[in-house]
Amino acid sequence: MKAIQVQKHGGPEVLTLADLPVPKPKSNEVVVKISAAGINFVDVYFREGRYPAPLPFVVGQEAAGIVSEVGSEVKSWKPGDRVAYTGILGSYAEYAAVPADRLVRIPETITFEQAAAAMLQGMTAHYLVNSTYSLKKGETALIHAAAGGVGLLLVQMAKNIGARVIGTVGSPDKAKLAREAGADEVINYTEQDFETETKRLTDGKGVQVVYDGVGQSTFEKDLNVLRPRGYLVLFGASSGPVPPVDPIKLLQKGSLFLTRPTIAHYIATREELEQRATDVLNMVSNGKLKLRIGHVYKLHEAQQAHRDLEGRKTTGKLLLIP
């Protein structure tokens, strides 16, 4: 099978198209013939070595496809089942072996591309607004990178809850996308200072929560736009890691909360995985959550996909088609 392998850590150039054997399932695994794989910033972190994985490895964390073979102990799946998953390394490939309890069923009303686009980013947005900080009707949230893959979904989910959304973006085109997703106010950070604008838009009171997947370039000002006892939910670091934080600073800024969540801890049990995935896929199916698939790449275009993602040239979800 064809797969994108990382043999050494580095830039996009280390993504190598390789011929590898089709995996055989362990007793508790299922082999999935991949129809579409999601491209995510976590793939960059693995490629760079920021997140550890034994070399060489096949990159990618998310996919949808058809069950082609099941392990000897697997009773819940059979060949031909339509499935999706996230959080298992190895999806930039034609086939992947996945633990059976990490798969979810795709409704017939949803395509493989939609499922691959919804799993990681959709469930990330879901846990952020429902669990990490349980956003409530009438509250105000600041969402960074509001036209990005997670951002567009976060905006929609926050608006479904009834919150007021202030989004930040980096261009007029992205501002338009954020508004179309439902953002009440959009700040173009290349033209305006988001701290000044957020304070103005909240009459100096600040927001209850900041959802920040950007990190280094936004972190310090995030602390300044929160209300007392507000939440800074730092779920990514696309601009680089944030500096060390003295907890006293959180006291001085208003007894703030700072959390660094990851999806793995919010889908750790089978029950929570199924609940989140079902919620997200049903929202896609009934039109409450609109997916924007920004670009579809062929497997051999993985290097270009990563360059585009890191260069902030993309909006919405990026997919890789084996």
N, C-alpha and C positions, 0 to 999 in steps of 0.2 A: 504493500500500500504506500501511497504518497503521504508524507507528513512533514511538518516544519519542526526541525530539531535545533536545539541550542547546544552547541558543543563547548562553547566558552562564553563567559559573560561579556557584555559590551553593548554597543549601539545596535540599531536595526540590521546592520550588515551581518550580525552573527546568526540571524534567522536563516537556516539552511534547508533547502528542499531535499529530502532524503527518501530513499526507498527502504522501508522497514517491513518486517513480517506482520501480517494481520494478527492482533493479539488473541490469545486463547483465554477464555474466562476461567478464573479460579472458581471454587465451589459456590461462593456467595456472590459472584459477579455476573454481569450481563455484557455481551459485546453489542455495541450500538454502531450501525452503519450511519455515519453522520451526513445529514442533509444540509445543515447550516451550523456554523460555529460563531459565537459571539466574540468580538474583540473588545477588550477592556483594559483600563489602566493598570490593573493588577498584573496583566501579562508583561507590561513594561518592567514592573518591579522584579518579576521573576527573571526576565531576560538580563537585567542589569546585575542581578545577584543581591538586590536589596532584600528580597525574600528568598530564603535558601531552598534549593532542590538539588539532589545529586545529579551531576553532569555525566553523560549528556541526557537531555530530557526533551520531550515533545511539549511545546508551550500551549497555553490555552486552558480556560477554566469553565467553558460553558458551551453547550451544544444541544441540538435537537435532531432526532432521526428515528430510525426503525430498528427494533431489536432483531439481531441476526443470529444470535446464539446465546444460550443461557447455561450457567453453571449447574452442577449436579444437585445442589441444595436449593436452588431457586424455584419457588412455587408461584410467586406473584406475577411473573412475566413470562411471555411466550414469544417465539419469533413472529414478527409482523406487527407487534404492538408499537404504537406511536408514543415516543417518550422524549423527555427533556431533562437536563440536569445542569447543575453548576457546582463549583467548588472542588472539582476533581481535575487534576492536571492531565493534559494530553489531548485537548480537543481540536488543535490545528492538524487534523488528520482525516483520513477516509474512514477509519474505524477507531473505536476506543473501548477499553474494558472499564466498566463502571460498577461499583458496589450496587447491588440490587436495591438496597434501602435508600439510595440517594436519587433514584429516578422518580419522576412524576409523570402521570399520564397527560397527554395533550388532548384537549377536547377536539372533536371532529370539526368544530367551527373555526379552528385556529390553524394557520399554516405553520410549517416547520420554521420558516423565517421569522414569523411573529413570536413563536415560542422561544427561539434562540435569542431574540431581541428583548424578551421580557424577563427571563429568569433572573439573571444576576442584578441587573439595574432595577427591574421592577420590584423584586423582593427587597433590594436595598432601600429603595424609596419607601416601601411598605413598612419595614421595621423602623426606619428613621422617624416617620411621622406617627406611627402607632405605638411604638415600644420604647425607643431610646428617649425621645421626648414626645409624650403623648399630646400632640397638638390639638387644641380645642377651638371650637367655633368662636369667632370674635377676636382671637389672638393674632398677633402679627409675627410673621417669620421672615427672616432675611435668608434668601437662597442664592448662594454663589454659583457661577457657571450655569445660570438658569436655562441656557439653550443647549447644554450638553446632554449626554445620554441619560444620566440620573436626574439632572436638573429639570428637564422637561417633564419627567414623570413625577418628580417631587412637587413641582408647581401644580400639576393637575390634581394630585392626591390632596395637597393642602387646600386647594379650592373646593374639592369635594367635601372636605370636612367643614368648610365655612370660614377658614382663616383668611386674613389679609396677607398678601404675598408681595414682598419687595424682592425683585431679582436683580442680580448683577450680570452683565454681559460685556463682551469686548468689541462689539461692532454694531452698527445700525441693523444689519441683516439679522444678527442674533437677537437684538432687541425685539424685532418684529416677531420672531419665533416665540420668544418668551411671552409676549403679550397674547399671541394666538393661543398659547397653552393656558392662559388665564391670569398671568401676573397682573396685579393691580398697578404696580409702579415698577419701572425698569430703569436701572442706573447703568449707563455706559461708562465703565471705569477708565476708559482711555480718554474720556472728555470731562468726567466729573469725579470728585473724591467721594467714594462711597460712604465714608464715615460722616462727612458733612451732610450729604444728601439724606442719609438714613435718619440722622438726628432731626433734620428739617422736616422730613415726612412723618415723623412721629412726635412732632412738637417738643423735641428734646427729651422725650421719655425713654426712647430706645425700644428694642424688640424683645419679645419673650425668649426667642430662640434664633440662633444662627446655625444653618446647615451648611457646612464648609467642606468641600472636597478639594479645595485649592491648596490650602496650607500656608506655606512660608510667606507668600506675598500679601496675604489677607489677615493673618492671625492676630497681629498686634492691634489692628483697628477693630477686629471683631470684638475684642474685649471692651472697647470703648462704646460700642453701639448697643450693648445689652442693658436691659433694665436690671435693677437689683434682684438677685437670685435668679438671673437668667441663665440659659443653657447654651454653651458653645459645643456643638456636636461636630467634631472634627473627624470626618469619615474618609478622608483621602488627602493626598499631598501632591497634586499634579504640578505645583510650582516648586516643590522641594520640601524637605522636612522642616518642621517648626523648631525654633530654638528652645532650649530647656526653660522650664517655667518654675519660678519660685511660688509655692502656694500662697504666700502672703499677698502676691499680686491679685489673686482672685478675691481675697478679702478686701483689699483696697478698692477694687473696682465695683464692689457691691455684693460680696458673698456669692460669687458666681460659681456655676458648675461647669467643669470641663470633662468631656468624655471622648474617648477614641475607640469607637465601636468597629466591629467587623462582622460581616454577614455570617461567618462560620458559627459565631456564638448565638445567633438569632434563628438558625435553622439546625441546631445541634441535634434535636430529637426528631424522630420520624414524624411525630404529631405536628410539631411546629413547622417543619418543612412543608408538609402537605397542606396545612392551613394557609400559610403564606402563598404558596404556589397556586392553590385553588382560588384564593381571593384575587390575586393578580391576573391569572389567566381568565377568570370570569369577568373581571373589569374590562379586559381587552375584548372579550367575546361580546359583551353587551354595550360596548362603545363608551363606557365611562373613562376608559384609559386609552388614549390614542398614541400609538407608537410612531415614531419618526425614524425610519431606517435611512440614515444619511448617505450611506455608500455601501455597495457590495463589492468585495474583492474576490478574485480567484485565489486559490491556495498559494500559487507561486508569487502572488503580489503582497505577501505578508510584510516584507520589508517596507514597501511603500505605505501600507496601512499604518504601520507603527510611526513612520515619519509624519504622516498626516495627523495622526492622533496627538503626537507630542508637539507638533507645530501649531496646535490649536486651530487647524484648518477645517475641522469637522464639526458638524452639529448632529444631534440625535445619536442613533446607534449604528455602529459599523459591524458588518458581517463578513465572514469568510466562507466561501462555498467550495468544498473539496471537489 
